[in-house]
């Protein structure tokens, strides 16, 4: 498990946030820490790219934080980790879109 965020504490903060209807300061701080730590596993051409991707990831977390369903799972850490990784991928695709000439089409024609 990651040492930068306690999964049980994150779960408790998310439950409190759901009851409140908005992210608690504790939950926001933990999610921000997750975004910053997860950014370290990716490599970027420039530091500005890292910052841009972090912004995309944080935007997704703030926008979709309430999608976690505690009746389906109690592992909020894994849920938000995947959400953050998807946010990084979204940011990378926006910064460096694949050009249509590089796409490969598989067809029988």
Buried (B, 14 or more C-beta within 10 A) or exposed (E): EEEEBBBEBBBBBBBEBBEEEEBBEBBBEBBBBBBBBBBEEBEBEEEEBBEBBBEBBBBBBEEEBEEBEEEEEBBBBEBBBEBBBBBBBBBBEEBEEEEEEEEEEEEEE
